[in-house]
Amino acid sequence: MRVDKLVKVAVAALEDIKARDIVVLDVKRLTAMFDKIIIASADSTRQSRALARNLQDKLKAQGAPPRGVEGEQSGEWILVDLGAVVVHIMQPVVRRYYNLEELWAPPRPKRRRPGGRPAA
């Protein structure tokens, strides 16, 4: 399945179970391991598990079963590996602590001082 279709199906599956603050990051220029990261918040471990299960079911129905799932036992942070797309379902406290959005943000261009030297 194409990456854009994987993202569309994954986001729809997360929205079905009322995931909050869904973010899709394009990281193909930062790593060769995957192209997109999807991050979503869940209000409870029960909702996290329901989101992960719904995501897996929807993808299987589309003929694209996940390659792996980690963290279902605790439910605080569940990672669903779709190959070119990795989905993180996180409790809000865990999401704020690890701040994956900032970690995977593209590097900012360096500012230059007058005279052509980079700023510190």
N, C-alpha and C positions, 0 to 999 in steps of 0.2 A: 504494500500500500504506500502511496506517495506521502511525503512528509506533511504537506498541507492538509491532506485528508485525515491523516492520523491526528493532527492537532485539532481539526474540526470535530471529529468523533470524540476525542478525549475531553475537550471543553464542554461539549454538549452533555456527555455523561456526568461530568462534575456539576454542571448546572442543574441536571435532573434531581440531584440529591441536595441541592442548595449550598454548594461550596461557596465560600466568600473570597473576595479579593483575588480572583483568578488573574494570573499574570503569565504571559507567554514571552519568553526571551529567546532571541535569535543568537546562538553562540557558535555558529559554524566557523566564524573567523577566530575564535578563541581556543577551540579544541577540535581534534579530529575524531573524538569519541562519539559525539552526537551533534545534531543540528539545532534542536530546540529543547528548552526546559520549560515545563509548565509548573507553576507553583500555585497552590490553593490552600485556603484555611478551612478548618472544620472546627465546630464548636465543642465537640466531645470526641472521646476515643470511639464511641459507638458510631458517630457520624463518619469519622475517618475510615473506619472499617467498611461502612456502607458505601462510601465514595469509592474506595479501592475495589470493592466487589462489583459495583455497578460498572465501573470503568473496564474491568476485566471482562465482564459479561458482554458489554457493548462491542468491545474489540473482537472478542471471539466470534460474535454474530457477524461481524464484518470480514471474518477470515484472517484476522491479524491478532492472534493471541499474544499476550505479553511474554517477553523473554524471561522475566523474573520479577518477583515482588519481595520486598524486604520491609520489616517493621510492623507487620500485621499484629503480632502478639501484643506489643505495647500500645500501638495505635497513636502514639504521640507524633511520629513521623513515619509515614509510609512512602516508600519509593517504588514506583512502578516503571520498569524498564521496557520501553517499546522499541528499542533499537535506536533509531534516529531521533527519538523523542524520549525524554525522561520526565516523569511526572512525580512531583513532591507534594504529598498531602500532609499538612502540618497543623499542629495546634498553634494558636496565636503566640503563646509564650515562646515556644520552640522556634517559630518562624522569626520572631523579633531577635532572638538570641543569635541565630546563625546568619540571618540577613543575607540569604542567597542572592537576592536581587542586586545588592551592592557587590557581592563577591563576583558575580558573573556579568556585571555591567561592562561594556566596552571601555577600554582606557580612554581617559580624557586627553585631548590634544594638549601638548605643553604650550604654555604661553611664552611668548618671546619678549624680552626687554628691548627697549630701543637700542639699536646697535647690533641686533641679531643674536645676543646671548640668551640662552634659556633662563627663565625665572627660577628661583630656588623653591 
